[in-house]
Amino acid sequence: MWEECPRRRSGRPPPLSDLAETRAGSSARTEAAAPAVALATCAEMPDLDDEARLLAGALQSVGLVARPAVWTDPNIHWADFGLVVIRLTWDYIFRREEFVTWVRSLPLVANPADILVWNTDKRYLADLMRAGAPVIPTRFIGPGDRVDLPEGEIVVKPTVSAGSIDTSLYGPDEMVAASDHVRALQLEGRTAMVQPYRATIDDEAETGLVYLGQRFSHAIRKAPMLRKQPRSIPGHIRDHVITARSATAAELEVAEAVLDAMPGGRERLLYARVDLVPGPSGPELMELEVTEPDLYLGLEDGAPQRLAEAIAELLR
């Protein structure tokens, strides 16, 4: 299990036969015409997914060659690419140090390597809290730390995770089980994070605001899932029900504040997804996804093209 790429969608897309120029066998004529862009993926999804295929087609329309590239493949010469765009490297959560070493070795990567290193451990939320961003209250409990849990419904998860793996919801009468969850993570040398569960999610859901080329592109609604399946299944990616949504003025304001609070500035971002939940005083940041998030390009007309144009701008 630990060597596999966690699936966020069921099934594997068909080969990119209709986008032949995105494969390693692209013609020499096309290679000479445009710099190649690597769409970094994991070994279980060598042919990308539907969303990355949309991006590959949009890149072709702006004169760029897009190629799937498995980030753990020792035979790939990353310096041959004009840019590496992180898309489906979902197995990094099981080998983060290897992933960090790899991204630091790349000549040009989007998002930038230091942002990826920062964002792949959710303790980045503490940096954003210190910068004044409206982050949902989060308590971090590392190996050897005292297990001190807040009252009420809480969510426990590891700081290095994706797809709600090892994430569980606990009620006020389940603190023994919640403490056991934290201690299990500690015994594995992992840091746990504990957040209050905002019950308003059950009715209002989460909102993800997608930014492409530093500009707001579109928003999505992520239906609540922890109430239906409060306990995580080891290694299991929870199914997400995603639909389009219009962001409110308050959500846009919070998303902008979060991006403005990023270390080093937001102007270096190629893409971002700001995940917000309804809090008692307004929208709160659940997570800032700037490593390999689903961007739901298929839910918004023109979104693949906007991202392709932002990538082209990076290469000019």
Backbone hydrogen bonds, N-H to C=O, Kabsch-Sander energy under -0.5 kcal/mol:
donor,donor_aa,acceptor,acceptor_aa,energy
4,E,1,M,-1.6
17,S,15,P,-1.7
19,L,16,L,-1.3
20,A,17,S,-0.6
22,T,19,L,-2.7
23,R,20,A,-1.5
26,S,23,R,-1.5
31,E,27,S,-2.2
32,A,28,A,-2.0
33,A,29,R,-0.9
33,A,30,T,-0.6
34,A,30,T,-1.3
37,V,65,V,-3.6
38,A,36,A,-0.5
38,A,83,L,-2.7
39,L,67,R,-3.1
40,A,38,A,-0.9
40,A,85,V,-2.2
41,T,69,A,-2.4
42,C,88,L,-0.6
45,M,42,C,-1.6
48,L,45,M,-1.9
53,R,49,D,-2.1
54,L,50,D,-1.9
55,L,51,E,-1.9
56,A,52,A,-2.5
57,G,53,R,-2.2
58,A,54,L,-2.1
59,L,55,L,-2.7
60,Q,56,A,-1.9
61,S,57,G,-1.5
62,V,58,A,-0.8
62,V,59,L,-0.7
63,G,60,Q,-1.5
64,L,59,L,-2.7
65,V,35,P,-1.0
66,A,64,L,-0.6
67,R,37,V,-2.7
69,A,39,L,-1.8
71,W,41,T,-2.6
73,D,70,V,-2.0
76,I,73,D,-1.3
78,W,76,I,-0.9
80,D,77,H,-1.9
81,F,78,W,-1.5
82,G,36,A,-2.5
83,L,36,A,-1.0
84,V,108,L,-1.9
85,V,38,A,-3.3
85,V,83,L,-0.5
86,I,84,V,-0.6
86,I,110,A,-2.3
87,R,40,A,-1.6
88,L,40,A,-2.9
90,W,88,L,-1.5
92,Y,89,T,-1.7
93,I,90,W,-0.9
94,F,91,D,-1.7
95,R,92,Y,-1.5
99,F,95,R,-2.1
100,V,96,R,-3.1
101,T,97,E,-2.3
102,W,98,E,-2.1
103,V,99,F,-2.7
104,R,100,V,-1.9
105,S,101,T,-0.8
105,S,102,W,-1.0
106,L,102,W,-0.6
106,L,103,V,-0.9
110,A,84,V,-2.5
115,I,112,P,-0.6
116,L,112,P,-2.0
117,V,113,A,-2.7
118,W,114,D,-1.9
119,N,115,I,-2.6
120,T,116,L,-1.6
121,D,118,W,-0.8
122,K,159,T,-3.1
124,Y,121,D,-1.8
125,L,122,K,-1.8
126,A,123,R,-1.3
127,D,123,R,-0.7
128,L,124,Y,-1.8
129,M,125,L,-2.4
130,R,126,A,-2.4
131,A,127,D,-1.5
132,G,129,M,-1.6
133,A,128,L,-2.4
135,V,133,A,-2.0
136,I,285,L,-2.2
139,R,194,V,-2.5
141,I,192,A,-3.0
142,G,140,F,-0.5
145,D,142,G,-2.3
148,D,146,R,-1.1
149,L,147,V,-0.5
154,I,170,Y,-2.3
155,V,195,Q,-3.0
156,V,168,S,-2.4
157,K,193,M,-1.9
159,T,191,T,-2.3
161,S,159,T,-0.7
165,I,162,A,-1.7
167,T,164,S,-1.4
168,S,156,V,-2.2
169,L,230,P,-2.4
170,Y,154,I,-2.8
174,E,171,G,-2.1
178,A,174,E,-2.2
179,S,175,M,-2.7
180,D,176,V,-2.3
181,H,177,A,-2.1
182,V,178,A,-2.2
183,R,179,S,-2.7
184,A,180,D,-2.3
185,L,181,H,-1.9
186,Q,182,V,-2.4
187,L,183,R,-2.6
188,E,184,A,-1.0
189,G,186,Q,-2.2
190,R,185,L,-2.6
192,A,141,I,-2.7
193,M,157,K,-3.1
194,V,139,R,-2.7
195,Q,155,V,-2.1
197,Y,153,E,-2.3
198,R,196,P,-0.6
199,A,197,Y,-1.0
201,I,198,R,-2.3
202,D,199,A,-1.6
203,D,200,T,-0.9
204,E,200,T,-3.1
205,A,201,I,-2.4
206,E,222,K,-2.1
207,T,276,L,-2.4
208,G,220,I,-2.4
209,L,207,T,-0.5
209,L,274,V,-2.5
210,V,208,G,-0.6
210,V,218,H,-3.1
211,Y,272,A,-3.2
212,L,215,R,-2.5
213,G,270,L,-3.5
215,R,212,L,-1.4
217,S,210,V,-3.2
218,H,210,V,-1.1
219,A,245,R,-0.6
220,I,208,G,-2.4
221,R,243,T,-3.5
222,K,206,E,-1.9
222,K,220,I,-0.5
223,A,221,R,-0.6
223,A,241,V,-2.6
229,Q,225,M,-1.8
236,H,233,I,-2.9
238,R,163,G,-1.8
238,R,236,H,-0.5
242,I,240,H,-0.7
243,T,221,R,-1.9
245,R,219,A,-1.8
247,A,245,R,-0.5
252,L,248,T,-2.4
253,E,249,A,-2.2
254,V,250,A,-2.1
255,A,251,E,-2.7
256,E,252,L,-2.3
257,A,253,E,-1.9
258,V,254,V,-2.5
259,L,255,A,-2.3
260,D,256,E,-2.3
261,A,257,A,-1.1
261,A,258,V,-0.6
262,M,259,L,-1.2
265,G,262,M,-2.0
268,R,265,G,-0.6
269,L,266,R,-2.1
272,A,211,Y,-1.9
273,R,289,E,-1.9
274,V,209,L,-2.7
275,D,273,R,-0.7
275,D,287,E,-2.7
276,L,207,T,-3.3
276,L,274,V,-0.6
277,V,284,E,-2.5
279,G,277,V,-0.5
279,G,282,G,-1.6
282,G,279,G,-0.9
284,E,277,V,-2.8
285,L,134,P,-2.8
286,M,275,D,-3.2
287,E,275,D,-1.2
289,E,273,R,-3.1
289,E,287,E,-0.6
290,V,288,L,-0.8
299,L,296,Y,-1.6
300,E,297,L,-1.1
303,A,300,E,-2.0
306,R,302,G,-2.2
307,L,303,A,-2.3
308,A,304,P,-2.4
309,E,305,Q,-2.6
310,A,306,R,-1.8
311,I,307,L,-2.2
312,A,308,A,-2.5
313,E,309,E,-1.9
314,L,310,A,-1.5
315,L,311,I,-1.2
316,R,313,E,-1.0
